[in-house]
Amino acid sequence: MRHKIRDVFLKECEGYSADRVVADPVLNERFLEQCRQAGLLEAATELNSRLLNSRKSGWLSGAPRAKKTSFTDEDEYRFASEVAARFFEHSRGLTLDQVICDPVIASEFDATAAKIAPGYTPLQYRWAALNLRKSKRLKPESISQVVTSCSANLGPVNEVEVDRIPAEQGIYIFYSTTATLYIGETGNLRRRVGKHLDHSDNKGLAHWFWENGFSLVHLEIRVLPHTTSQRARCALERELIVSRKPVFNIQHI
């Protein structure tokens, strides 16, 4: 199989890297179509995963040096890609590779990033996430992998209906378009989030909301199992604060 994948890649890559062919919807569609014509009937996720790992396995050695992929405006949507990558990691237990290699899930990733920073291409969102990983800015949040969520949602604060927020324990995160604003844990998400949206008792966050409004704010809510202890909940909150560096939390490092 790998020889056929190599041949198709070298034919369709237009001089770009394997990472680019997997992340670029246009190149990837062409790559997968040619794989089918070459008799490779494996799922798209499997073919993409094999290609993405080809550099590590060494079976693309000898291929011409790849053209560089870069975008001058990446700092404008990099944060959105980070939020999307983390959201899929914790809401579905998916690594970035698993997200990028599955065309359907990758499209959902694009839509999630576009909620935070609209107006960019799927390749830009995906490439920014890959660059974050390469720069080690997507280090695993280990407690989040142990204290898993029952459900997770991410959406604009302007669309939040407080009465529909579960009155259960969990974690909540407020995002602007460029930064994590605040992370909190609570035994009752409905009551706690409602308080923040009415008049937060965090003075910095309350003042930010007063100055900027809610139009560009997004809220992530993670409902935790009822068996989760307060100690575990607080440990998860501390880990996220250290990892995400929210503007209005006190960061104990």
Rosetta blueprint (number, residue, H / E / L):
1 M L
2 R H
3 H H
4 K H
5 I H
6 R H
7 D H
8 V H
9 F H
10 L H
11 K H
12 E H
13 C L
14 E L
15 G L
16 Y L
17 S L
18 A H
19 D H
20 R H
21 V H
22 V H
23 A H
24 D L
25 P H
26 V H
27 L H
28 N H
29 E H
30 R H
31 F H
32 L H
33 E H
34 Q H
35 C H
36 R H
37 Q H
38 A L
39 G L
40 L L
41 L L
42 E L
43 A L
44 A H
45 T H
46 E H
47 L H
48 N H
49 S H
50 R H
51 L H
52 L H
53 N L
54 S H
55 R H
56 K H
57 S H
58 G L
59 W L
60 L L
61 S L
62 G L
63 A L
64 P L
65 R L
66 A L
67 K L
68 K L
69 T L
70 S L
71 F L
72 T L
73 D L
74 E H
75 D H
76 E H
77 Y L
78 R H
79 F H
80 A H
81 S H
82 E H
83 V H
84 A H
85 A H
86 R H
87 F H
88 F H
89 E H
90 H H
91 S H
92 R H
93 G L
94 L L
95 T L
96 L H
97 D H
98 Q H
99 V H
100 I H
101 C H
102 D L
103 P H
104 V H
105 I H
106 A H
107 S H
108 E H
109 F H
110 D H
111 A H
112 T H
113 A H
114 A H
115 K H
116 I H
117 A L
118 P L
119 G L
120 Y L
121 T L
122 P H
123 L H
124 Q H
125 Y H
126 R H
127 W H
128 A H
129 A H
130 L H
131 N H
132 L H
133 R H
134 K H
135 S L
136 K L
137 R L
138 L L
139 K L
140 P L
141 E L
142 S H
143 I H
144 S H
145 Q H
146 V H
147 V L
148 T L
149 S L
150 C L
151 S E
152 A E
153 N E
154 L E
155 G E
156 P E
157 V H
158 N H
159 E H
160 V L
161 E L
162 V H
163 D H
164 R H
165 I L
166 P L
167 A L
168 E L
169 Q L
170 G E
171 I E
172 Y E
173 I E
174 F E
175 Y E
176 S L
177 T L
178 T L
179 A L
180 T E
181 L E
182 Y E
183 I E
184 G E
185 E E
186 T E
187 G L
188 N L
189 L H
190 R H
191 R H
192 R H
193 V H
194 G H
195 K H
196 H H
197 L H
198 D H
199 H H
200 S L
201 D L
202 N L
203 K H
204 G H
205 L H
206 A H
207 H H
208 W H
209 F H
210 W H
211 E H
212 N H
213 G L
214 F L
215 S L
216 L L
217 V L
218 H E
219 L E
220 E E
221 I E
222 R E
223 V E
224 L L
225 P L
226 H L
227 T L
228 T L
229 S L
230 Q H
231 R H
232 A H
233 R H
234 C H
235 A H
236 L H
237 E H
238 R H
239 E H
240 L H
241 I H
242 V H
243 S H
244 R H
245 K L
246 P L
247 V L
248 F L
249 N L
250 I L
251 Q L
252 H L
253 I L
